[in-house]
Amino acid sequence: MGEVVRVIYSPSEIYKVEIIKRKRDGLFTFLIHKWIEHDPDIKEIINEEGFWGPLFNQKSLTDTAERAIQTAPETRNSHHSVSFPRLIE
């Protein structure tokens, strides 16, 4: 698939965005994940608090990581009611 070049977390740390550089052409895309807690019985059995579930897989490509970082919250906000923070520092 590609190399994760940057991981950005929302202030609540419930969401994360992975900026990915594709190996075949050097273009960038991103994946948005949401932290999903296991219920108490599962936590005890598998000894894990939860997992990062894929929430949205963006199919658009950009030529820079910065543009992918700008596009991720716009995509997140347009597809879900919970807003995602601006990620540009």
DOKOLMI-642915 format. One record per atom (N, C-alpha, C, O, CB): atom name; z, x, y; residue number from 1. Coordinates in steps of 0.2 Angstrom, whole numbers. Atoms other than C-alpha are relative to their C-alpha. Glycine has a CB too. Layout:
residues N
<atome CA	up Z	east X	north Y	num NUM>
...
END
This chain:
residues 89
<atome N	up 0	east 4	north -6	num 1>
<atome CA	up 0	east 0	north 0	num 1>
<atome C	up 0	east 4	north 6	num 1>
<atome O	up -5	east 4	north 10	num 1>
<atome CB	up 6	east -5	north 0	num 1>
<atome N	up -1	east -4	north -6	num 2>
<atome CA	up 6	east 12	north 13	num 2>
<atome C	up 7	east 3	north 1	num 2>
<atome O	up 11	east 2	north -3	num 2>
<atome CB	up -2	east -4	north 6	num 2>
<atome N	up -6	east -3	north -1	num 3>
<atome CA	up 20	east 22	north 21	num 3>
<atome C	up 4	east -4	north 6	num 3>
<atome O	up 1	east -6	north 11	num 3>
<atome CB	up -1	east 7	north 2	num 3>
<atome N	up -4	east 3	north -5	num 4>
<atome CA	up 34	east 13	north 30	num 4>
<atome C	up 2	east 6	north 6	num 4>
<atome O	up 5	east 10	north 4	num 4>
<atome CB	up 7	east -3	north -3	num 4>
<atome N	up -1	east -5	north -5	num 5>
<atome CA	up 34	east 23	north 47	num 5>
<atome C	up 6	east -2	north 5	num 5>
<atome O	up 9	east 2	north 8	num 5>
<atome CB	up -6	east 0	north 4	num 5>
<atome N	up -6	east 2	north -5	num 6>
<atome CA	up 48	east 12	north 56	num 6>
<atome C	up 3	east -6	north -3	num 6>
<atome O	up -1	east -10	north -5	num 6>
<atome CB	up -2	east 0	north 7	num 6>
<atome N	up -3	east 6	north 2	num 7>
<atome CA	up 61	east -1	north 51	num 7>
<atome C	up 4	east -2	north 6	num 7>
<atome O	up 8	east 2	north 9	num 7>
<atome CB	up 5	east 1	north -6	num 7>
<atome N	up -3	east 3	north -6	num 8>
<atome CA	up 68	east -12	north 65	num 8>
<atome C	up 4	east -6	north -2	num 8>
<atome O	up 1	east -10	north -5	num 8>
<atome CB	up -5	east -1	north 6	num 8>
<atome N	up -5	east 6	north 2	num 9>
<atome CA	up 83	east -24	north 63	num 9>
<atome C	up 1	east -4	north 6	num 9>
<atome O	up 1	east -1	north 12	num 9>
<atome CB	up 7	east 3	north -3	num 9>
<atome N	up -2	east 5	north -5	num 10>
<atome CA	up 87	east -39	north 73	num 10>
<atome C	up 7	east 1	north 2	num 10>
<atome O	up 11	east 5	north -2	num 10>
<atome CB	up -1	east -8	north -2	num 10>
<atome N	up -7	east -2	north -2	num 11>
<atome CA	up 103	east -38	north 83	num 11>
<atome C	up 5	east -3	north -5	num 11>
<atome O	up 11	east 0	north -6	num 11>
<atome CB	up 2	east -4	north 7	num 11>
<atome N	up -4	east 3	north 5	num 12>
<atome CA	up 111	east -50	north 70	num 12>
<atome C	up 0	east 4	north -7	num 12>
<atome O	up 4	east 3	north -11	num 12>
<atome CB	up -1	east -7	north -1	num 12>
<atome N	up 2	east -4	north 6	num 13>
<atome CA	up 104	east -38	north 56	num 13>
<atome C	up -2	east -5	north -6	num 13>
<atome O	up -1	east -3	north -12	num 13>
<atome CB	up 6	east 4	north -2	num 13>
<atome N	up 2	east 5	north 5	num 14>
<atome CA	up 98	east -54	north 47	num 14>
<atome C	up -7	east 1	north -2	num 14>
<atome O	up -10	east 0	north -7	num 14>
<atome CB	up 1	east -7	north 2	num 14>
<atome N	up 7	east -2	north 0	num 15>
<atome CA	up 80	east -49	north 50	num 15>
<atome C	up -2	east 7	north 1	num 15>
<atome O	up 2	east 11	north 4	num 15>
<atome CB	up -4	east -4	north 5	num 15>
<atome N	up 3	east -7	north -1	num 16>
<atome CA	up 70	east -33	north 48	num 16>
<atome C	up -7	east 0	north 0	num 16>
<atome O	up -10	east -4	north -3	num 16>
<atome CB	up 3	east 5	north -5	num 16>
<atome N	up 7	east 0	north 0	num 17>
<atome CA	up 53	east -28	north 52	num 17>
<atome C	up -2	east 7	north -3	num 17>
<atome O	up 1	east 12	north 0	num 17>
<atome CB	up -3	east -1	north 7	num 17>
<atome N	up 3	east -6	north 3	num 18>
<atome CA	up 44	east -14	north 42	num 18>
<atome C	up -7	east 1	north 3	num 18>
<atome O	up -11	east -3	north 2	num 18>
<atome CB	up 0	east 1	north -7	num 18>
<atome N	up 6	east -2	north -3	num 19>
<atome CA	up 30	east -5	north 52	num 19>
<atome C	up -3	east 4	north -6	num 19>
<atome O	up 0	east 9	north -7	num 19>
<atome CB	up 0	east 3	north 7	num 19>
<atome N	up 3	east -3	north 6	num 20>
<atome CA	up 18	east 1	north 38	num 20>
<atome C	up -7	east 3	north 3	num 20>
<atome O	up -11	east 0	north 6	num 20>
<atome CB	up -1	east -5	north -6	num 20>
<atome N	up 6	east -4	north -1	num 21>
<atome CA	up 4	east 14	north 40	num 21>
<atome C	up -4	east 0	north -7	num 21>
<atome O	up -2	east 3	north -12	num 21>
<atome CB	up 1	east 7	north 3	num 21>
<atome N	up 4	east 0	north 6	num 22>
<atome CA	up -10	east 11	north 27	num 22>
<atome C	up -3	east 7	north -1	num 22>
<atome O	up -5	east 10	north 3	num 22>
<atome CB	up -6	east -5	north 1	num 22>
<atome N	up 3	east -6	north 2	num 23>
<atome CA	up -16	east 26	north 18	num 23>
<atome C	up -7	east 1	north 0	num 23>
<atome O	up -10	east 6	north 2	num 23>
<atome CB	up 3	east 2	north -8	num 23>
<atome N	up 7	east -1	north 0	num 24>
<atome CA	up -34	east 22	north 16	num 24>
<atome C	up -3	east 1	north 6	num 24>
<atome O	up -9	east 4	north 7	num 24>
<atome CB	up -2	east -6	north -4	num 24>
<atome N	up 3	east 0	north -6	num 25>
<atome CA	up -38	east 20	north 34	num 25>
<atome C	up 4	east 2	north 6	num 25>
<atome O	up 2	east 2	north 12	num 25>
<atome CB	up -4	east -7	north 2	num 25>
<atome N	up -4	east -2	north -6	num 26>
<atome CA	up -23	east 24	north 45	num 26>
<atome C	up 2	east -5	north 4	num 26>
<atome O	up 5	east -4	north 9	num 26>
<atome CB	up -3	east 6	north 3	num 26>
<atome N	up -2	east 6	north -4	num 27>
<atome CA	up -21	east 7	north 52	num 27>
<atome C	up 7	east -2	north -1	num 27>
<atome O	up 10	east -1	north -7	num 27>
<atome CB	up -5	east -6	north -1	num 27>
<atome N	up -7	east 3	north 0	num 28>
<atome CA	up -4	east -2	north 55	num 28>
<atome C	up 0	east -7	north -1	num 28>
<atome O	up -4	east -11	north 1	num 28>
<atome CB	up 4	east 2	north 6	num 28>
<atome N	up -2	east 7	north 1	num 29>
<atome CA	up 3	east -18	north 49	num 29>
<atome C	up 7	east -1	north -1	num 29>
<atome O	up 11	east 4	north 0	num 29>
<atome CB	up -4	east -3	north -7	num 29>
<atome N	up -7	east 0	north 1	num 30>
<atome CA	up 20	east -25	north 46	num 30>
<atome C	up 2	east -6	north -5	num 30>
<atome O	up -2	east -10	north -6	num 30>
<atome CB	up 3	east -2	north 7	num 30>
<atome N	up -3	east 5	north 4	num 31>
<atome CA	up 31	east -35	north 35	num 31>
<atome C	up 7	east -2	north 3	num 31>
<atome O	up 10	east 2	north 6	num 31>
<atome CB	up 1	east 2	north -7	num 31>
<atome N	up -6	east 2	north -3	num 32>
<atome CA	up 45	east -46	north 41	num 32>
<atome C	up 5	east -3	north -6	num 32>
<atome O	up 2	east -6	north -11	num 32>
<atome CB	up -1	east -6	north 5	num 32>
<atome N	up -5	east 1	north 6	num 33>
<atome CA	up 61	east -48	north 29	num 33>
<atome C	up 6	east -4	north 3	num 33>
<atome O	up 7	east -3	north 9	num 33>
<atome CB	up 2	east 6	north -4	num 33>
<atome N	up -6	east 3	north -2	num 34>
<atome CA	up 76	east -59	north 30	num 34>
<atome C	up 5	east 2	north -6	num 34>
<atome O	up 4	east 2	north -12	num 34>
<atome CB	up -1	east -8	north 0	num 34>
<atome N	up -5	east -2	north 5	num 35>
<atome CA	up 93	east -54	north 22	num 35>
<atome C	up 2	east -7	north -3	num 35>
<atome O	up 4	east -11	north 0	num 35>
<atome CB	up 6	east 4	north 4	num 35>
<atome N	up -2	east 6	north 3	num 36>
<atome CA	up 97	east -67	north 9	num 36>
<atome C	up 7	east 2	north -5	num 36>
<atome O	up 6	east 6	north -9	num 36>
<atome CB	up -5	east -3	north -5	num 36>
<atome N	up -6	east -2	north 4	num 37>
<atome CA	up 115	east -67	north 2	num 37>
<atome C	up 0	east -4	north -7	num 37>
<atome O	up -2	east -9	north -7	num 37>
<atome CB	up 6	east -3	north 4	num 37>
<atome N	up -1	east 3	north 6	num 38>
<atome CA	up 119	east -70	north -16	num 38>
<atome C	up 6	east -5	north 0	num 38>
<atome O	up 10	east -4	north 4	num 38>
<atome CB	up 0	east 5	north -6	num 38>
<atome N	up -6	east 4	north 1	num 39>
<atome CA	up 131	east -84	north -21	num 39>
<atome C	up 5	east 4	north -3	num 39>
<atome O	up 4	east 9	north -6	num 39>
<atome CB	up -2	east -7	north -3	num 39>
<atome N	up -5	east -4	north 3	num 40>
<atome CA	up 148	east -78	north -26	num 40>
<atome C	up 0	east 2	north -7	num 40>
<atome O	up 1	east 7	north -9	num 40>
<atome CB	up 7	east -4	north 1	num 40>
<atome N	up 1	east -2	north 8	num 41>
<atome CA	up 145	east -79	north -45	num 41>
<atome C	up -5	east 5	north -1	num 41>
<atome O	up -4	east 9	north -5	num 41>
<atome CB	up -2	east -7	north -3	num 41>
<atome N	up 5	east -5	north 1	num 42>
<atome CA	up 129	east -69	north -44	num 42>
<atome C	up 2	east 6	north 3	num 42>
<atome O	up 1	east 12	north 0	num 42>
<atome CB	up -7	east -2	north 4	num 42>
<atome N	up -2	east -6	north -3	num 43>
<atome CA	up 137	east -56	north -32	num 43>
<atome C	up 5	east 3	north -6	num 43>
<atome O	up 4	east 9	north -6	num 43>
<atome CB	up 4	east -2	north 6	num 43>
<atome N	up -4	east -3	north 5	num 44>
<atome CA	up 150	east -53	north -46	num 44>
<atome C	up -3	east 2	north -6	num 44>
<atome O	up -1	east 8	north -9	num 44>
<atome CB	up 6	east -6	north -2	num 44>
<atome N	up 4	east -2	north 6	num 45>
<atome CA	up 138	east -52	north -60	num 45>
<atome C	up -4	east 6	north 1	num 45>
<atome O	up -4	east 10	north -3	num 45>
<atome CB	up -4	east -6	north -3	num 45>
<atome N	up 5	east -5	north -1	num 46>
<atome CA	up 125	east -41	north -53	num 46>
<atome C	up 3	east 6	north 5	num 46>
<atome O	up -1	east 11	north 6	num 46>
<atome CB	up -6	east -2	north 3	num 46>
<atome N	up -3	east -5	north -4	num 47>
<atome CA	up 137	east -32	north -41	num 47>
<atome C	up -4	east 2	north 6	num 47>
<atome O	up -5	east 8	north 8	num 47>
<atome CB	up 2	east 7	north -4	num 47>
<atome N	up 4	east -1	north -6	num 48>
<atome CA	up 125	east -34	north -26	num 48>
<atome C	up 2	east -6	north 5	num 48>
<atome O	up 3	east -12	north 3	num 48>
<atome CB	up -7	east 0	north -1	num 48>
<atome N	up -2	east 5	north -5	num 49>
<atome CA	up 129	east -43	north -9	num 49>
<atome C	up -6	east -5	north 1	num 49>
<atome O	up -5	east -11	north 2	num 49>
<atome CB	up 2	east 3	north 6	num 49>
<atome N	up 6	east 4	north -2	num 50>
<atome CA	up 111	east -49	north -7	num 50>
<atome C	up -6	east 4	north -1	num 50>
<atome O	up -6	east 9	north -4	num 50>
<atome CB	up 0	east -4	north 7	num 50>
<atome N	up 6	east -3	north 0	num 51>
<atome CA	up 93	east -44	north -5	num 51>
<atome C	up -4	east -1	north 6	num 51>
<atome O	up -3	east -6	north 10	num 51>
<atome CB	up -4	east -1	north -6	num 51>
<atome N	up 5	east 1	north -5	num 52>
<atome CA	up 79	east -42	north 8	num 52>
<atome C	up -6	east -4	north -3	num 52>
<atome O	up -10	east -1	north -6	num 52>
<atome CB	up -2	east 7	north 3	num 52>
<atome N	up 6	east 4	north 3	num 53>
<atome CA	up 67	east -56	north 4	num 53>
<atome C	up -6	east 0	north 5	num 53>
<atome O	up -4	east -1	north 11	num 53>
<atome CB	up 2	east -8	north -1	num 53>
<atome N	up 5	east 0	north -5	num 54>
<atome CA	up 50	east -56	north 12	num 54>
<atome C	up -1	east -7	north 3	num 54>
<atome O	up -1	east -12	north 0	num 54>
<atome CB	up -7	east 2	north -4	num 54>
<atome N	up 1	east 6	north -4	num 55>
<atome CA	up 48	east -69	north 25	num 55>
<atome C	up -7	east -1	north 3	num 55>
<atome O	up -9	east -7	north 3	num 55>
<atome CB	up 5	east 0	north 6	num 55>
<atome N	up 7	east 1	north -2	num 56>
<atome CA	up 31	east -66	north 32	num 56>
<atome C	up -4	east 7	north 0	num 56>
<atome O	up -1	east 12	north 1	num 56>
<atome CB	up 0	east -2	north 8	num 56>
<atome N	up 4	east -6	north 1	num 57>
<atome CA	up 17	east -54	north 28	num 57>
<atome C	up -6	east -1	north 5	num 57>
<atome O	up -10	east -5	north 4	num 57>
<atome CB	up -2	east 1	north -7	num 57>
<atome N	up 5	east 0	north -5	num 58>
<atome CA	up 6	east -51	north 43	num 58>
<atome C	up -7	east 3	north -3	num 58>
<atome O	up -6	east 9	north -5	num 58>
<atome CB	up 2	east 3	north 7	num 58>
<atome N	up 6	east -3	north 3	num 59>
<atome CA	up -12	east -48	north 38	num 59>
<atome C	up -4	east 3	north 6	num 59>
<atome O	up -9	east 7	north 4	num 59>
<atome CB	up -5	east -6	north -3	num 59>
<atome N	up 4	east -3	north -5	num 60>
<atome CA	up -18	east -42	north 55	num 60>
<atome C	up 1	east 8	north 0	num 60>
<atome O	up 7	east 10	north -2	num 60>
<atome CB	up 1	east -3	north 7	num 60>
<atome N	up 0	east -7	north -1	num 61>
<atome CA	up -21	east -23	north 58	num 61>
<atome C	up 0	east 2	north 7	num 61>
<atome O	up -4	east -1	north 11	num 61>
<atome CB	up -5	east 3	north -5	num 61>
<atome N	up 0	east -3	north -6	num 62>
<atome CA	up -18	east -13	north 73	num 62>
<atome C	up -1	east 8	north -1	num 62>
<atome O	up 0	east 11	north -6	num 62>
<atome CB	up 6	east -1	north 4	num 62>
<atome N	up 1	east -7	north 0	num 63>
<atome CA	up -23	east 5	north 78	num 63>
<atome C	up 6	east 4	north 1	num 63>
<atome O	up 6	east 10	north 0	num 63>
<atome CB	up -6	east 2	north 4	num 63>
<atome N	up -6	east -4	north -1	num 64>
<atome CA	up -5	east 10	north 83	num 64>
<atome C	up 6	east -3	north -2	num 64>
<atome O	up 6	east -9	north -3	num 64>
<atome CB	up 0	east 1	north 8	num 64>
<atome N	up -6	east 3	north 2	num 65>
<atome CA	up 12	east 8	north 77	num 65>
<atome C	up 3	east -4	north 6	num 65>
<atome O	up 7	east -9	north 5	num 65>
<atome CB	up 5	east 5	north -2	num 65>
<atome N	up -3	east 4	north -6	num 66>
<atome CA	up 17	east 2	north 95	num 66>
<atome C	up -3	east -7	north 0	num 66>
<atome O	up 1	east -12	north 2	num 66>
<atome CB	up -1	east 4	north 6	num 66>
<atome N	up 3	east 6	north 0	num 67>
<atome CA	up 5	east -12	north 94	num 67>
<atome C	up 3	east -5	north -5	num 67>
<atome O	up 4	east -11	north -4	num 67>
<atome CB	up -8	east 0	north 0	num 67>
<atome N	up -3	east 4	north 6	num 68>
<atome CA	up 12	east -18	north 77	num 68>
<atome C	up 7	east -2	north 2	num 68>
<atome O	up 9	east -7	north 0	num 68>
<atome CB	up 0	east 5	north -6	num 68>
<atome N	up -6	east 1	north -2	num 69>
<atome CA	up 29	east -17	north 85	num 69>
<atome C	up 0	east -6	north 5	num 69>
<atome O	up 4	east -10	north 5	num 69>
<atome CB	up 4	east 6	north 3	num 69>
<atome N	up 0	east 6	north -5	num 70>
<atome CA	up 24	east -29	north 99	num 70>
<atome C	up -2	east -6	north -3	num 70>
<atome O	up 0	east -11	north -1	num 70>
<atome CB	up -6	east 2	north 5	num 70>
<atome N	up 2	east 6	north 4	num 71>
<atome CA	up 15	east -41	north 87	num 71>
<atome C	up 5	east -3	north -4	num 71>
<atome O	up 5	east -9	north -5	num 71>
<atome CB	up -6	east 2	north -4	num 71>
<atome N	up -5	east 3	north 5	num 72>
<atome CA	up 29	east -43	north 75	num 72>
<atome C	up 4	east -5	north 3	num 72>
<atome O	up 5	east -11	north 0	num 72>
<atome CB	up 4	east 6	north -3	num 72>
<atome N	up -4	east 6	north -3	num 73>
<atome CA	up 41	east -53	north 86	num 73>
<atome C	up -4	east -6	north 2	num 73>
<atome O	up -2	east -12	north 1	num 73>
<atome CB	up 4	east 2	north 5	num 73>
<atome N	up 4	east 5	north -2	num 74>
<atome CA	up 27	east -63	north 93	num 74>
<atome C	up -2	east -5	north -7	num 74>
<atome O	up -2	east -11	north -6	num 74>
<atome CB	up -7	east 2	north 3	num 74>
<atome N	up 1	east 3	north 6	num 75>
<atome CA	up 22	east -68	north 75	num 75>
<atome C	up 6	east -4	north -3	num 75>
<atome O	up 5	east -9	north -5	num 75>
<atome CB	up -3	east 5	north -5	num 75>
<atome N	up -7	east 3	north 2	num 76>
<atome CA	up 40	east -71	north 70	num 76>
<atome C	up 1	east -6	north 4	num 76>
<atome O	up 3	east -12	north 1	num 76>
<atome CB	up 5	east 5	north 0	num 76>
<atome N	up -2	east 6	north -5	num 77>
<atome CA	up 43	east -83	north 85	num 77>
<atome C	up -5	east -6	north -1	num 77>
<atome O	up -3	east -11	north -1	num 77>
<atome CB	up 0	east 3	north 7	num 77>
<atome N	up 5	east 6	north 1	num 78>
<atome CA	up 27	east -93	north 82	num 78>
<atome C	up 0	east -3	north -7	num 78>
<atome O	up -2	east -9	north -7	num 78>
<atome CB	up -7	east 3	north 1	num 78>
<atome N	up 0	east 3	north 6	num 79>
<atome CA	up 30	east -96	north 64	num 79>
<atome C	up 7	east -3	north -2	num 79>
<atome O	up 8	east -6	north -7	num 79>
<atome CB	up -2	east 5	north -5	num 79>
<atome N	up -7	east 2	north 1	num 80>
<atome CA	up 49	east -99	north 64	num 80>
<atome C	up 4	east -2	north 6	num 80>
<atome O	up 3	east 0	north 11	num 80>
<atome CB	up 4	east 5	north -4	num 80>
<atome N	up -4	east 2	north -6	num 81>
<atome CA	up 62	east -108	north 75	num 81>
<atome C	up 5	east 5	north 2	num 81>
<atome O	up 7	east 5	north 8	num 81>
<atome CB	up 3	east -6	north -2	num 81>
<atome N	up -5	east -5	north -2	num 82>
<atome CA	up 74	east -93	north 75	num 82>
<atome C	up -4	east 5	north 4	num 82>
<atome O	up -9	east 8	north 1	num 82>
<atome CB	up 4	east 3	north -6	num 82>
<atome N	up 4	east -5	north -4	num 83>
<atome CA	up 68	east -81	north 89	num 83>
<atome C	up 2	east 7	north -3	num 83>
<atome O	up 8	east 8	north -5	num 83>
<atome CB	up 2	east -1	north 7	num 83>
<atome N	up -1	east -7	north 2	num 84>
<atome CA	up 66	east -63	north 85	num 84>
<atome C	up 0	east 4	north 7	num 84>
<atome O	up -4	east 3	north 11	num 84>
<atome CB	up -5	east 3	north -5	num 84>
<atome N	up -1	east -4	north -7	num 85>
<atome CA	up 71	east -50	north 99	num 85>
<atome C	up -6	east 4	north 1	num 85>
<atome O	up -10	east 6	north -3	num 85>
<atome CB	up 6	east 4	north 0	num 85>
<atome N	up 5	east -5	north -2	num 86>
<atome CA	up 59	east -40	north 108	num 86>
<atome C	up 2	east 7	north -3	num 86>
<atome O	up 7	east 9	north -2	num 86>
<atome CB	up -1	east 1	north 8	num 86>
<atome N	up -1	east -7	north 3	num 87>
<atome CA	up 57	east -23	north 99	num 87>
<atome C	up -1	east 6	north 4	num 87>
<atome O	up 0	east 11	north 1	num 87>
<atome CB	up -3	east -1	north -7	num 87>
<atome N	up 1	east -6	north -4	num 88>
<atome CA	up 51	east -12	north 112	num 88>
<atome C	up 6	east 3	north 4	num 88>
<atome O	up 9	east -1	north 7	num 88>
<atome CB	up -6	east -2	north 5	num 88>
<atome N	up -6	east -3	north -2	num 89>
<atome CA	up 64	east 0	north 117	num 89>
<atome C	up -2	east 3	north 7	num 89>
<atome O	up 3	east 6	north 10	num 89>
<atome CB	up 3	east 5	north -4	num 89>
END
